Amino acid sequence: MSTVAQRGWWEVLPIKRSVPFVGWVGFTEVAIAASFLIPTWIAVHAVANGWNPVLRFTVITLAGAAQGFLIAFVQWAFLARARVGPQLLAWVGLSSIGAAAAWAVGQLPTFVPRTASASMATLITLTSIACALALPILGQWLALRSVSTRAHFYAVVSYVAWLVGASIMAGTLGVLTAVTDLKATIVLLIFGAYAGVAAVSVGTWFATRRLTQKAGKKSAAAKKKPPVKKAGSPAKTGQKKK
């Protein structure tokens, strides 16, 4: 099954039969970095000002939906330009819902009682992060599966990329606990954040590139397919022999 993009105003853009590496990685990095600012700022502000836990949970979840919308729209723009991918509303809508659910799940460890053991709290935190990272990708997979036979490949590779990115950031925060110098802290934090976002951007580009390659190969094969010749009837064959 070949992938077909939703028709619309973006068809005036120059066609790119593949997703450019620099463009995808660059715009995805900017989108991820910018989209994380809103829910992160809200979380810090809520904790610092003692917001009600339910209010904090709700507002951060809604901010997560905005994050999913921004990232999904940037990614979809590249898919639409390459003339592959799902419909705009399906891709952006399901991605936004998945991102909101991800931030909701990611906040669950904050409700763990302080009396819980350290090992239990760590297990709950790691499980919630692993599940949260999968939810936006699940939404994208639901949007892709009806238009591409490689939706599962995209989902798996993207999830691994997000896991790697989250691991890099978690490792950076672990290192920062032992750093006391302010300049070193800032440099390490920036480097870790950039490395984590870069891992996500490169991984999702690879997954998206496979989607466009699949469509391109099928189109090329269809063009090269020789026409089928109809065999003549026995009567006409006999007439030709005479």
Secondary structure, 3 states (H helix, E strand, C coil): CCCCCCCCHHHHCCCCCCCCHHHHHHHHHHHHHHHHHHHHHHHHHHHHCCCCHHHHHHHHHHHHHHHHHHHHHHHHHHHHHCCCCCCHHHHHHHHHHHHHHHHHHHCHHHHCCCCCCHHHHHHHHHHHHHHHHHHHHHHHHHHHCCCCCCHHHHHHHHHHHHHHHHHHHHHHHHHHCCCCCHHHHHHHHHHHHHHHHHHHHHHHHHHHHHHHHHHHHHHHHHHHCCCCCCCCCHHHHHHHHC
